[in-house]
Amino acid sequence: MAERRMFAKTIIDSDSFLDMPLTTQALYFHLSMRADDEGFINNPKKIQRMIGASEDDLKLLIAKSFIIPFESGIVVIKHWKIHNYIRGDRLHATKYTEEKALLDVKENGSYTISNDLCQTSGSQVAGKLDTEVRLGKDSIGKDSINSCSSFEHVWKLYPRHDEKKRAFECYTARLNSGYSEEELLQATEAYAKECEERKTEKRYIKQAKTFFGINEPFVDYLKKAKAQEKKQDLSSFFDINEANNTPPYFGLPEEWFDGETLIESRVEPIWHPRMHGLPEGTESAKEVINTFNWRKRGWYEYNKRKGESSGSE
C-alpha cells in the first residue's frame, strides 16, 4: 500500500465539504490516508476513536456521501479515483472484493452503488449493503433496511421516470440522513396526488433525483401529508354521534365550553393534548377547536337533512 495520498481540490474545496465541522473534515483526511489502493478501509471506527472524532462525524461523512458504508463495517472513499491515480503495475488490488462488487464507477471516476443492486433480491442486498446509517443512532449498520425494495415501490408511484440510478442514490442519501422509508413514501404520494389533480405536464414535474436531492423539496410534501393525517385523526376523534352529542363532549372539560362551543381562551391555559386523550401529533388548541366546530356543524346538518327527510314522508 502506498505511503502517499493525494486530494482533489474539486472535492475538498466544495461547499458541501467545507460546510462540515472541522472534526468531520479531519476524519475524512485520516480515513483517506489509511485506505488501501482502491479506497477501502476496514477499521473506520478505530480511526475515528484514534483521532478523537465522534460517531456523528463518521455518520455525517456517510450522510453527505463522502464515504459509502457496507454491512461488513468496511467503508470506501466515494471520490477515491478522483483523488488518486495509481498505475496498474503499482496498484495493490483491494482484498475486499465482495464490497467492490457492489459498486460501479461513474464517468467522473467516483464510486456509486451498482444499478444492478435493485435487480437483486432483497435479502441479498440487505445482507451486504447497509443503507440505514442515521445521525444520532448508536452504530453503523443498526436496524438496516432494504432500501432497494422500498425505492422500487416509491419509483412506481413517482409521476416522472427519468434517471432512476441517480434518483436511487439521492433516495438512499436521504435515508442515511435520517428520514424514514415511510416519510419518503408519504411525500411521494402527496406529490404524485398534486401532479395528478393539477394535471401537471411532465416537463414541469420534478425529477426524482431533484425531489430527493440535497435541497430536500420533498419536505414540503411530507409536511402536507402529515397535516392531512392529523386532520383525519382529529376528525375521527370528533366523529359526532348521539352518544357524544351532549356535554361533556368526548370527556373534554366542561369549562372549555360556552354552551356547545369550544372557547380558545379557556383551552389555552391548560392545554395538553395527551392529557385529554387527543390524537398524537395534535399541536394546538386552535386546531382542536376548528376541527370540533367543523364536525359539530356537520352533525347539525345531518340532523337537519334527516328531519327534512322524515317530514316529507
N, C-alpha and C positions, 0 to 999 in steps of 0.2 A: 504494500500500500504506500502511495506517495506521501512525502512529508510536507509538501506544499499544496495549498489550495488557493483558488482564485475566486473572486466575486465580481459579478457583472453589475455595473452602476445602474443599468436599467431596472434591476430588481431592488437593490438596496437603497437607491435614491428615490424610489417611488413613494408617493404619499401613503399608500397602503402599508408599506414597511415602516416609514418614519413616524406614522401615527401610533405605532405600537410603543409600549413602555420600553425604556432602555434595557430593563432586565430581560424582556422578551427578545429584543434585538440581539443582546449578548448571547442568549441561549441559542439563537439561530446560528450565530457565528461559531460557537463551540461545537454544535452538532455537525455543522458543515466541515469543520476541521478534522473531526473524528470519523467521518463517513468513509466507507470503502470506495473503491474507484468507480463505482456506479451509483454512489449517493445513498447507500443503505446504512442504517445504524441499528444495531441490535440491543443497545442499552441506553435509550434516551432518558429514562428516569434516573439512572445512575449519574449521567452527565448533568441533568437538571439539579440533582441534590448536591453534586460535587461543586458546582459554581454558586450555590446558594439561591438559585431561581425557585420559583413556586410552581406548583402543579398548574395553576392558571396560566402561567407563561407558556407552558407546553401546550395546553389546550387552546390557547389563543393562536399559536402558530398553526394548529390544525384547523381551527375555525376559519382563519383567514387564508387557508390553502397554501401556506408556505411549506408545510410538510404533509405527507399522506400517511396515515396510520394503518396498520394491519392488526388483526386479532392476535397474532403471534407476539405482539409487543414491539415488533420491528417497525421503523418508520423510514421513509425515503424523502430526500430533499426534492421537492417538486421541480425546481428550476436548475437541478444539478447540471444538466447538459448545456444549459445556457452559461453557467458559471465556469465550467471546466471542460476542456477538450483534452483527452488523453489518447495518445497514439495507440493503435491496436497492438503493436509489439511491446508496449509498456503497460498495457492495461491488465490488471488482475481482476478477472471476472468475479462478480459477487457470488457468495455462497447461498444467497437467499433466492434461489431460482423459483420457488413456488410463489413468493411475493412478486417477483419480477414478472411472472407470467400473467399477473392480474393487471398489468399496466400496458398502456400504449404510449408512444412518443408523438406529440403533436408536431406540426410543421415548424413551430418556433423552437423546438427542442425540449419543451417541458413535458414532464410525465403527466399522464392523466389516467383515470380509471378506464379500463378497457370497455369499449362499447359492447363487447361480447358478454359482459357480466350479466346484463339484463336478459340475455337469452339462456343463462344458466339457471338451474333450478334454485329455488330459494334457499334450501338447506345448504347447498354447496357454497353459495355466496356468503351466507350468514356465518358459515364455518370458517371463512377465510378473511373476509374484509370487515373491519369494524367501522361502522358508519355512524355510531351514536356516541360521539365524544362531545360532552357539553361542558361549558364553563360552570364551575361550582360543583361538579359531580366528584365522587370520591376517587375514581380511577378511570384510565383509558380502557375502553372495552366493556365497561359495566353496562348491563341492560342493552346490549347491541340489538339492532333491528335489521330486518330485511328491507333496506331502502329501495332495492330494485323492484320488489314486489309492490310496495306502496306507490312508487313512482309510476309504474305501469298503469295503476288504477287512476292516478291523477292525470296521466297523459291522455287516457281515453276520454276523460271529462273535459280536458282543456280545449277551448274553442279554436285554437290555431296550432297546427302541427308543422313546425319548422325547427331545424337544428336540434334534434332530440338529444344528441350526445351532450351538447353544451348545456341544454336545459337540465339534464340529469346531474351534471356537475354542480350547477347552481342550486338545485334542489337538495343535493347531499350537503352542500356547504351550509345551507340554512338549517338543516337538521343538526349539523355539527355545532352551529352557533346557538342552539338551544330551543328551536321551535320543534314542536311535535308533529308526527305524521297527521294526526287529527286536525291540528291547526292549519297545516298547509292544504289539507283536503277541504276544510271549511272555506278557506279563502278562495280556492279554485272553484268550488261550487257557486259561491257568491258572484265571482267574476263571470263565470260561464252563464249564469242566470241573467246578469245585467246585459251581457252581449246579446243574448237571445231576445230579451224583452225590447231592447233598443234596436234590434236588427243591425248591429254594428257590422260594417263592411270589414272583410278580412284584413285589408291593408291598415285599418285603424286599430285592430286588436293587437295588444302587446304580445310579442313573442314570449314563450315560456321562460327563456333564458333571461329576459328582462324582468318578467313578473317575479321570478325568484332570485333576481340579481342582488348585488350588494346594496343597492339603494332601497330594497325591500318594499316595492309598491304594493305587494300583496297584503301588507299590514292593514291598509285602509279597508280592504275587503274582509279581512279577519275581524276587524272591529265591527263592521256592519253585520257580519254573521253572528257574532256574539251578542250584539244588541238585539237582533231579531230573536235569538234564542231566549234571552232574558225576558223579552216581551211576551213570548209564548208561555214561558214558565209562570209569569205573573198572571197572565190571562187565565191560565188553567187554575191557578190558585184562587182567583176571584171568579170562578165559574159559577155565576149566581144561580141558585136553585131555591126551592121553597124552604129547605132546612136552614139555609144561610141568609134568608131574606128578612130576618128580624134581628134586632140588636141582642147581644153584642155580635157584630158580624165577624165570622171566622175566628172568634176568640180574641180579636183585637180589642184593646182597652176602650171602654165606652167614652172616656174623657177625650179620645181623639176625634169624636164626632160632634157635630151640631145637628141634631136630628138624625138625618140619614146621610149627611155629607161629611167626609173626612176633611179636617182643617189642618193645613200645613203648619201653622204656628203652634198648634197643640202637639203635633207629632215630633217636630224637630228637636225639642229639648230632651226628649227621652228616646231618641231614635237609635235603634239597634235591631237590624233586620232578623238576625238569628234568634233573638230573644223571643220573637213572636212567631217563629216557625215559617217565616217568609222564604221564598226560594233563594238558594245560594247564588251570590253574584248580584243580588239586588243592591244598588248603590245609593239611592237617595229616597227620602220621604216623598219628594215630589213625584218620582217615578211610580211609587206605590199609589199615591193619591190619584194621579191621572188615570192609571190603569183601572183602579177600583171604580172611579166615577164613570169611566167609559163602559165597563162591564155592567154597572148598575143601570145605566141608560138603556143598554141592550136588553136587560131583563124587563124594564118597564115597557119597551117597545114590543117585546114578545107577548107580554100580558095584554097589551092594548090590542094587538092583532088577534090574539086568542079570544078576547072578549067580543071584538067585532065579528069574528067568525061565528061565535056561539049565538050572537044576537041575530045574525042573518038566517040562522036555522029556524 
